[in-house]
């Protein structure tokens, strides 16, 4: 993969933060840390796009129906057992 050299400007506080991340051993240098931030933001963007698509799909399925939480809980307990959250290990 080819690379492009960039020059960026950080505040003193941001530079200190980046150096702390590198010094903590998570990254070998500033560039690696910044590339990781970019990769994570790209992944986040992909996840947000998927959520948006799911919301659009859901909106296109018709009018919303009322949700009865009590009836839902009763169905789930009947189907999966009667354990309550405090009973779980």
C-alpha positions as a printed NumPy array, in Angstrom:
array([[  0.   ,   0.   ,   0.   ],
       [  1.434,   3.377,  -0.9  ],
       [  1.671,   6.104,   1.697],
       [  1.323,   9.856,   1.609],
       [  3.25 ,  12.077,   3.954],
       [  1.102,  14.646,   5.795],
       [  1.901,  17.461,   8.147],
       [ -0.603,  18.079,  10.918],
       [ -0.807,  20.654,  13.669],
       [ -1.731,  19.653,  17.202],
       [ -2.209,  21.648,  20.351],
       [  0.309,  21.056,  23.119],
       [ -2.339,  19.109,  25.02 ],
       [ -3.085,  16.893,  21.99 ],
       [  0.64 ,  16.278,  21.411],
       [  1.058,  15.297,  25.063],
       [ -1.874,  12.868,  24.725],
       [ -0.41 ,  11.235,  21.61 ],
       [  3.005,  10.878,  23.291],
       [  1.364,   9.288,  26.334],
       [ -0.325,   6.708,  24.105],
       [  2.979,   5.865,  22.427],
       [  4.887,   5.816,  25.733],
       [  2.295,   3.463,  27.228],
       [  3.475,   0.886,  24.687],
       [  0.343,   0.643,  22.599],
       [  2.005,   2.194,  19.55 ],
       [  5.532,   2.468,  18.201],
       [  5.22 ,   6.104,  17.074],
       [  2.844,   9.037,  16.587],
       [  1.98 ,   8.036,  13.03 ],
       [  0.888,   4.554,  14.048],
       [ -1.399,   6.005,  16.711],
       [ -2.982,   8.498,  14.313],
       [ -3.472,   5.814,  11.634],
       [ -5.211,   3.657,  14.248],
       [ -7.528,   6.557,  15.12 ],
       [ -8.387,   6.943,  11.432],
       [ -9.051,   3.188,  11.045],
       [-11.332,   3.222,  14.073],
       [-13.228,   6.228,  12.72 ],
       [-13.63 ,   4.464,   9.368],
       [-15.029,   1.384,  11.145],
       [-17.346,   3.601,  13.179],
       [-18.582,   5.232,   9.986],
       [-19.348,   1.811,   8.512],
       [-21.271,   0.835,  11.661],
       [-23.245,   4.086,  11.582],
       [-24.113,   3.5  ,   7.921],
       [-25.401,   0.015,   8.81 ],
       [-27.528,   1.421,  11.636],
       [-28.958,   4.084,   9.331],
       [-29.81 ,   1.452,   6.728],
       [-31.537,  -0.662,   9.389],
       [-33.527,   2.354,  10.563],
       [-34.631,   3.118,   7.008],
       [-35.591,  -0.526,   6.487],
       [-37.54 ,  -0.525,   9.741],
       [-39.334,   2.696,   8.834],
       [-40.428,   1.14 ,   5.55 ],
       [-42.076,  -1.875,   7.207],
       [-45.24 ,  -0.008,   8.091],
       [-46.872,   1.76 ,  10.959],
       [-45.532,   1.101,  14.457],
       [-47.548,  -1.059,  16.815],
       [-47.864,  -0.57 ,  20.578],
       [-45.387,  -2.599,  22.63 ],
       [-46.636,  -4.374,  25.746],
       [-43.543,  -4.92 ,  27.89 ],
       [-45.395,  -7.007,  30.47 ],
       [-46.753,  -9.4  ,  27.832],
       [-43.304,  -9.602,  26.216],
       [-41.668, -10.483,  29.552],
       [-44.291, -13.122,  30.212],
       [-43.737, -14.702,  26.78 ],
       [-39.974, -14.737,  27.285],
       [-40.255, -16.281,  30.742],
       [-42.611, -18.934,  29.395],
       [-40.265, -19.684,  26.522],
       [-36.894, -19.477,  28.341],
       [-37.699, -20.196,  31.954],
       [-38.659, -18.081,  34.905],
       [-35.208, -16.873,  35.994],
       [-35.083, -13.271,  37.059],
       [-32.04 , -11.023,  36.399],
       [-30.897, -11.225,  40.039],
       [-30.91 , -15.06 ,  39.789],
       [-28.275, -15.09 ,  37.055],
       [-24.678, -15.9  ,  37.91 ]])
